[in-house]
């Protein structure tokens, strides 16, 4: 078992990472953990290119966008300059569609060599190209901690097959599901009932009025009702996780067994093209 630890006295924080999970401890249980100067988790954007054409894309990703240049050198310089205590436990590589970057396997290998667990988010469209799919599956199995598949309704023909391929290859697989109105929640419930037991975590992400998405309306009451129903019927919803933007809803509705931290105190967002850092991928406030 590979166990990693980080400790920052000034933030009342100790983190223990093993088997893809992080245990966080407050050094003084009477005080809260405060914002980390060196986060335990980074979202890393490596491209703005994507062929998904999602009308609600909060990154406004397009098919003719550019990739980040010299990603390996930038990663080595930025993360390689950190001490072992400063390095994040994990990164989530995204975009755009990260698998489109021509250096994607090298990027995974570089993070792994630095002792940082790479994960990535994908729409699964690569599964339609046998040569690319083979390269991605090999690199993923060799270097990756886990993969999150975005379950976009109009791309279902791709992500369903990609998910099966990842599962067959015994790769830790999660689903990302964007939650907005009742139709989106009903779609999540269908996916959950179909894939439960095969997928590690169903990660719910509230829609955000950003990028190409103009309507950020979320029907929390309807979602909360059905989550409580699942909890009542099964006694366990530990395979359902909430994105950070659910924080204000979960703070008010304490019905679910989740650990709550102020958003963005443990993670940050790095745009590898500009090398700018933000509180999260939903923020335009440069750090």
C-alpha positions in Angstrom: 0.0 0.0 0.0 1.4 3.4 -1.1 0.7 5.9 1.7 1.5 9.6 1.3 1.1 12.4 3.9 1.2 16.2 4.0 1.1 18.4 7.0 0.7 22.2 7.4 0.7 23.4 11.0 -0.3 26.9 10.0 -3.5 25.5 8.3 -4.3 23.1 11.1 -4.2 20.4 8.5 -2.8 16.9 7.9 -3.7 14.8 4.9 -3.2 11.0 4.5 -3.6 9.6 1.0 -3.9 5.9 0.2 -5.7 3.7 -2.4 -7.0 6.7 -4.2 -8.7 8.2 -1.1 -7.7 11.1 1.2 -8.3 11.3 4.9 -8.1 14.8 6.3 -7.4 15.6 9.9 -7.6 18.8 11.9 -4.5 18.9 14.1 -6.5 20.8 16.6 -10.1 19.4 16.5 -11.4 22.6 18.1 -10.4 24.7 15.1 -11.2 24.4 11.4 -8.9 23.6 8.6 -8.0 26.8 6.7 -7.2 27.4 3.0 -4.0 25.6 1.9 -1.4 27.6 0.0 -0.3 24.3 -1.5 -3.5 22.5 -2.3 -3.9 18.7 -2.0 -5.7 18.6 -5.4 -5.3 20.6 -8.7 -7.6 20.7 -11.7 -5.3 21.1 -14.7 -6.6 22.3 -18.0 -4.4 21.2 -20.9 -6.6 22.1 -23.9 -9.6 24.1 -25.0 -10.3 21.8 -27.9 -13.4 19.6 -27.8 -15.7 18.0 -30.4 -18.6 17.6 -28.0 -20.4 20.8 -28.8 -22.3 20.8 -25.5 -24.7 23.7 -25.4 -24.1 24.1 -21.7 -20.3 24.0 -21.7 -19.1 26.3 -19.0 -15.6 26.4 -20.6 -16.9 27.4 -24.1 -14.7 24.6 -25.6 -14.7 24.4 -29.4 -13.3 22.0 -32.1 -10.8 24.5 -33.5 -9.3 25.6 -30.2 -5.6 25.3 -29.3 -3.8 22.9 -27.0 -1.4 24.0 -24.2 2.1 24.2 -25.6 5.1 22.4 -24.0 2.9 20.8 -21.3 5.5 18.4 -20.0 8.1 21.1 -19.4 5.5 23.3 -17.7 4.3 20.5 -15.5 7.9 19.6 -14.5 8.8 23.2 -13.7 5.6 24.0 -11.8 5.1 20.8 -9.8 8.7 19.6 -9.8 9.8 22.7 -7.9 7.7 21.7 -5.0 8.8 19.7 -2.0 7.2 16.4 -1.3 5.0 18.0 1.4 3.9 20.8 -1.0 3.0 18.5 -4.0 -0.7 17.7 -4.4 -1.8 14.1 -3.9 -3.7 14.2 -7.1 -4.5 16.2 -10.2 -7.6 16.1 -12.4 -6.7 16.7 -16.0 -9.3 18.3 -18.2 -10.0 20.9 -20.9 -11.8 20.8 -23.3 -11.3 17.1 -24.0 -7.9 16.3 -22.6 -7.4 13.0 -24.6 -7.2 15.1 -27.8 -3.9 16.6 -26.7 -1.1 14.9 -28.8 1.0 14.6 -25.6 -1.7 13.2 -23.4 0.1 9.9 -22.6 3.3 11.8 -21.8 1.4 14.2 -19.5 0.0 11.2 -17.5 3.5 9.7 -17.3 5.0 13.0 -16.2 2.6 13.4 -13.3 3.1 9.8 -12.2 6.9 10.2 -12.3 6.6 13.3 -10.0 4.7 11.2 -7.5 1.4 12.9 -8.2 -1.6 10.7 -9.1 -3.1 11.7 -12.4 -6.9 11.5 -13.1 -8.8 12.9 -16.1 -12.3 13.8 -17.2 -13.4 12.7 -20.7 -16.5 12.7 -22.9 -15.5 9.3 -24.2 -15.5 10.2 -27.9 -12.0 8.7 -28.4 -13.6 5.2 -28.3 -14.7 5.7 -31.9 -11.1 5.7 -33.0 -9.6 2.2 -32.5 -6.0 3.3 -32.6 -6.5 6.3 -30.3 -8.7 4.2 -27.9 -5.9 1.6 -27.6 -3.3 4.3 -26.8 -5.5 5.9 -24.2 -6.5 2.7 -22.5 -2.9 1.5 -22.3 -1.7 4.9 -20.9 -4.6 5.1 -18.5 -4.0 1.6 -17.1 -0.3 2.3 -16.7 -0.4 5.7 -15.1 -3.9 6.8 -14.0 -5.6 6.7 -10.6 -9.0 7.1 -12.1 -11.2 8.4 -14.9 -14.4 10.5 -14.8 -16.7 10.1 -17.8 -19.1 13.0 -18.5 -22.5 11.5 -19.2 -23.7 14.1 -21.8 -27.1 13.0 -23.2 -26.2 13.7 -26.8 -22.9 11.8 -26.5 -24.4 8.6 -24.9 -23.4 6.5 -27.9 -19.8 7.2 -27.1 -19.5 7.4 -23.3 -21.4 4.1 -22.7 -19.0 2.2 -24.8 -16.0 4.0 -23.3 -17.2 3.2 -19.8 -17.5 -0.5 -20.7 -13.9 -0.4 -22.0 -12.6 1.2 -18.9 -14.5 -1.3 -16.6 -13.2 -4.3 -18.6 -9.7 -2.9 -18.2 -10.3 -2.7 -14.4 -9.8 1.1 -14.4 -11.3 3.1 -11.5 -14.3 4.7 -13.3 -16.6 7.5 -12.1 -19.5 9.3 -13.9 -20.0 13.0 -14.0 -23.6 14.1 -14.3 -24.7 17.7 -14.8 -27.8 18.4 -12.7 -30.3 21.2 -13.5 -34.0 20.6 -14.1 -36.2 17.6 -13.5 -35.4 16.0 -16.8 -31.7 16.0 -16.0 -32.4 14.5 -12.6 -34.6 11.8 -14.1 -31.8 11.1 -16.6 -29.3 10.7 -13.6 -31.7 8.3 -11.9 -31.9 6.1 -15.0 -28.1 6.1 -15.3 -27.7 5.4 -11.6 -30.1 2.4 -11.7 -28.5 1.0 -14.8 -24.8 1.4 -13.8 -25.0 1.0 -10.0 -22.4 -1.6 -8.9 -20.2 -1.0 -12.0 -19.3 2.6 -11.4 -17.3 3.7 -8.3 -18.9 7.1 -7.8 -21.7 9.0 -9.5 -20.5 12.6 -9.1 -23.3 15.2 -9.3 -22.3 18.7 -10.7 -24.8 21.5 -10.5 -25.3 23.5 -13.7 -23.6 26.9 -13.8 -24.5 29.9 -15.9 -21.0 30.3 -17.4 -19.5 30.0 -20.8 -22.1 28.8 -23.3 -24.5 28.0 -20.5 -27.0 30.8 -19.9 -29.4 29.1 -17.5 -28.0 28.0 -14.2 -31.3 26.9 -12.7 -31.1 23.9 -10.3 -34.1 22.0 -8.9 -32.6 21.1 -5.6 -35.9 20.1 -4.0 -36.6 17.5 -6.7 -33.0 16.1 -6.5 -33.1 16.1 -2.7 -36.4 14.2 -2.7 -35.0 11.4 -4.9 -31.7 11.1 -3.1 -33.6 10.7 0.2 -35.8 8.1 -1.5 -32.6 6.2 -2.6 -31.2 6.5 0.9 -34.5 5.2 2.4 -34.8 2.3 -0.1 -31.2 1.1 0.0 -29.8 2.5 3.3 -26.7 3.7 1.5 -25.8 6.5 -1.0 -22.1 6.3 -0.5 -21.5 5.9 -4.2 -23.1 9.3 -4.9 -20.8 12.3 -4.6 -21.4 16.0 -4.8 -19.4 18.6 -6.7 -18.1 21.6 -4.7 -20.8 23.9 -6.1 -23.4 21.9 -4.1 -21.9 23.3 -0.9 -24.6 25.9 -0.2 -27.4 23.4 -0.7 -25.7 20.7 1.5 -25.0 23.3 4.2 -28.7 24.0 4.5 -30.0 20.5 3.9 -28.0 18.2 6.3 -29.8 15.0 5.3 -26.8 13.4 3.5 -23.7 11.8 5.0 -21.0 14.0 3.5 -18.0 15.8 4.9 -18.3 19.5 4.2 -15.4 21.9 3.7 -15.5 25.5 2.5 -15.2 25.3 -1.3 -11.7 25.8 -2.8 -9.7 25.7 0.4 -8.2 22.3 -0.5 -8.0 22.6 -4.3 -7.1 25.0 -7.1 -7.4 25.3 -10.9 -4.3 25.6 -13.2 -4.6 26.7 -16.8 -1.5 25.1 -18.4 -1.7 27.4 -21.5 -1.4 30.6 -19.5 0.0 29.2 -16.3 -2.5 31.2 -14.4 -4.1 29.8 -11.2 -7.7 30.3 -10.1 -9.8 29.2 -7.1 -11.7 26.7 -9.3 -12.6 26.1 -12.9 -15.8 28.1 -12.3 -13.9 31.2 -11.2 -12.3 34.1 -13.2 -10.5 35.5 -10.2 -6.8 35.0 -10.8 -4.6 34.0 -7.8 
